[in-house]
């Protein structure tokens, strides 16, 4: 049984020497394990053993009080408990005793405990290498799209600055230097990259490749300029939408224009519209069944199509040509996101295609107060409610969504909806 306790380790301080200045002070735990407290207050573990008849003091690592060194970006990472003991450079009292016992045993057999301690430390990978290793392991629980985005964003925005650095040499300063070029220009991507770098470093720590605590979020905020508030996609005020829609309908039915108008009527994301196929459209049932592979949440989703949306599709594509991609690009493949954006810019608009989802949500909140907010969220293919609520909510509220989307179609385009005036009619079912 050792002499030290966790509370004694926490409260240990260097003693004051004859000159009134603090001096290095040691505290014995037993069996050669020593707590060394430097004049600065820094604490470390030392093992004193006999190797080939000579006394040797072997540094084991810094003191980790109560496991504080395991905190990653403010959250506990339980995987660190599995890190190889010899690679850990920040140890709790229990870990120091365990590491000391292992090295004492080696010393008694005639082996060099220092060589054993340092054997695996020489294999610390660079950030670029660790990112690939982390991706290979973590991506097992991700979709292909998420895994691809993880690695691509790091290779583009993190590897140029951090790639050649060993993962145990990356601190706040290095992380700030890698994020600074995109922090204000691409705030959304910057936050994703910051999180993904944190995942790589947390994985590295779990593997024993680094012992230092991960960069503190407060230090990062202090070292980076303040991002603009919001970061939302620019959206058109819903009051402006009917006029915009009518003006665009009067022009030629180019693929990019029709795709934008369809995105508006369905409140869909750009990628979902660009990859939409006729095989997923049921004109009779007035539905668009979207497969998981084109959805952000990687879950299939059924869109209820309004009369306006059906009319747009029928006007755009002759009956005998309704197969494959609905809105194909010049070469037969999907349109690019830029093609849709260019259409908006040609119309003199500064908003984004994605912003029409926000336009729809604002309209639903203000003009359809009798429709529960959950219905509008489901129409946007958002997850709604807590995990418990989701478990009990078996309905997709399709009838209510159909009422909502029909009212939206009438508001956006009365002519395509077959009504004379731009009036938002609410069915009895919606109430």
Phi, psi and omega in degrees: 000124182289163181276335183274156172233166180300321180292323178294321178296317181296322184268359182296137180221155176290144178280162180268126181280178181302331181273008179082004180255147179294145179233158180301134183229137180245150179231125184275131174261332182120156180055032175088354180277127185232137171264117181255127181245111183287161178305332180282349183100351178293138184243143179213163179257140178227138175250127178255118182224168174258121177237115183053044176079002181242141179284136178226138175256121185245123177287130181261331181145176179285164179276127176253101184284118176059027177073020183296333181290355180269359183282124181247111179053038175085003181231143180290137177244099185296340182294341183293338180296337182269002181294140179306131186300321183292340181271345182287132179246006175225114192235140170284173179301315181296319180291323178296318178296319180294317180293320179297318180297319180295318180287326176297319180297319178295319181298323181291335179274356180096358179283159179272109183296331180292318179297320179294319180299322187265357187304306184279340181296335181287351183258021180295125182279165173283170179298318180300318179291318181294324179299318179292321178293318179296318179298316182300325182274309185291328183293349178298334179256010182249166171283162179300323181295317179294317180297319180294318180294322179303306184289320183296318181293323179290319180296327182277320190247343182249317183300322179304326180263324188254345190309317184273354181277142173294144184295339179274003180248007183263120179236197182300318183298317181291322180293320178298317181298327181282330183272334186308317183298336183242000189299318181261330181284324181227067187301321180295312178295321180301318180292325176294316180296318178303314180297319183288326173298318177301322178295320179295315181293324177295320177296319180299321180291322178298330179274356180083014181277344176216151181246337182291150175298150181292155183310135182285133181299327180294322178293322179296316180297325180288332184265355180240147180294159181286130179282155176296145180291151176092270184077015181279162178288135180299130184236147178280134174303137186295338178294334181274346191293314182304318180295316178300313183298315180298317180297319181289325178296332182284348181269180180295154184270060176298155183302315182295321180294313180296324178295317178297316181295323178292322177299321179295312184291335182254354183055036183265163176283156182304312183297326179294321179288317183295333181256009180293139179237155180295332181296341180264359181260130174243098184295328179292313180277351181057052179225156175232109182269112184260124182288159184301328186292343178255002183263143180299319182275003179058033176230139180298152183211138179253125178263134173273124184268129177285169176299324179295318180294319178297316180297319179299314181297316182293324178288330185281320186237124176302152186301324184278002181241017185272078176208154180071206181299137179285314183244079184279149177281180182303330183260009177096345179271185180295149173297153174275157177298325180296328179298322179287321178295319179299324178299318179294318181294323178295334179272003179080019181257147180255358183284176177251160177297319180298330182297339178295337176294321177291322177301314178299317183293320178296317179299314181299321182291321185269325187255348181233058185295340179279349178268124180303144180302328180301327182293316178296322179294320177294324178297330178274002182064034174268151172285140182234145176076175178283173179300323179293315179298321179295324181293327182269339181275097183270340182274147174264010176053041188295321181296318180290324177294324179296319177298317182295314183290329177293318178295322178297316179299319179294324179291315184288316185216088177302322184295315179291334181277350179083022176245155187282320186244161179279075184239136177270100179270141182244124180288164179296327179296329181292333180281000000 
